[in-house]
């Protein structure tokens, strides 16, 4: 189970890295973000790759829940707590975020581009939930990665250095999460189509 979880995590981590970098391009302009997303979609929306990604999401959630059940979610050590809690949130986020994206594409039949994500962080009252939801989604990814890297680094550089390096990964995750939210909320004007998608 641990090996399966790790393998699906590697696959998703590659996608998530490019996905977050794509979001960061919105700091330059919305046009840049959409152009980069269109280019990346040529790869990750290929039927074989998309199927692999969706399967990895499902495997990651199920195996993650099983690992928490086996090891227990109540931990005492700081980084063990972060590892478990970030994993629990990631399972929730992956399920909700993937479901919402698929619903947008196949049920609402809209382009799930920049504006599809931006609409919920710019419209009240939805933004009060979705701003922390999206920030924690990005941040928990870095927290989970930091905890895994820390375990592997301890063997080579020792506990203190591993802890410091993991802390830098946490800081980077918080910075990237805040930067993406800034890009998606600062002076963003939603097209009428996306404003009408949300019930008032």
SULDAPE-V265062 format. One record per backbone hydrogen bond with DSSP energy under -0.5 kcal/mol. CO is the residue of the C=O (numbers start at 1). NH is the residue of the N-H. If there is no record, write none. Layout:
CO_NH / CO_NH
This chain:
1_5 / 2_6 / 3_7 / 4_8 / 5_9 / 6_10 / 7_11 / 8_12 / 9_13 / 10_14 / 11_15 / 12_16 / 13_17 / 14_18 / 15_19 / 16_20 / 17_21 / 18_22 / 19_23 / 20_24 / 21_25 / 22_25 / 23_26 / 24_27 / 25_28 / 25_29 / 29_33 / 30_34 / 31_35 / 32_36 / 33_37 / 34_38 / 35_39 / 36_40 / 37_41 / 38_42 / 39_42 / 40_43 / 40_44 / 41_45 / 43_46 / 46_50 / 47_51 / 48_52 / 49_53 / 50_54 / 51_55 / 52_56 / 53_57 / 54_58 / 55_59 / 56_60 / 57_61 / 58_62 / 59_63 / 60_64 / 61_65 / 62_66 / 63_67 / 64_68 / 65_69 / 66_70 / 67_71 / 68_72 / 73_75 / 77_81 / 78_82 / 79_83 / 80_84 / 81_85 / 82_86 / 83_87 / 84_88 / 85_89 / 86_90 / 87_91 / 88_92 / 89_93 / 90_94 / 91_95 / 92_96 / 93_97 / 94_98 / 95_99 / 96_100 / 97_101 / 98_102 / 99_103 / 100_104 / 101_105 / 102_106 / 103_107 / 103_108 / 104_110 / 110_112 / 111_113 / 113_116 / 113_117 / 114_118 / 115_119 / 117_121 / 118_121 / 119_122 / 119_123 / 123_127 / 125_128 / 126_129 / 126_130 / 127_131 / 129_133 / 130_134 / 131_135 / 132_136 / 133_137 / 134_138 / 135_139 / 136_140 / 137_141 / 138_142 / 139_143 / 140_144 / 141_145 / 142_146 / 143_147 / 144_148 / 145_149 / 146_150 / 147_151 / 148_152 / 149_153 / 150_154 / 151_155 / 153_156 / 153_157 / 153_158 / 154_158 / 158_162 / 159_163 / 160_164 / 161_165 / 162_166 / 163_167 / 164_168 / 165_169 / 166_170 / 167_171 / 168_172 / 169_173 / 170_174 / 171_175 / 172_176 / 173_177 / 174_178 / 175_179 / 176_180 / 177_181 / 178_182 / 179_183 / 180_184 / 181_185 / 182_185 / 182_186 / 185_187 / 185_188 / 187_189 / 188_190 / 191_194 / 191_195 / 192_196 / 193_197 / 194_198 / 195_198 / 197_199
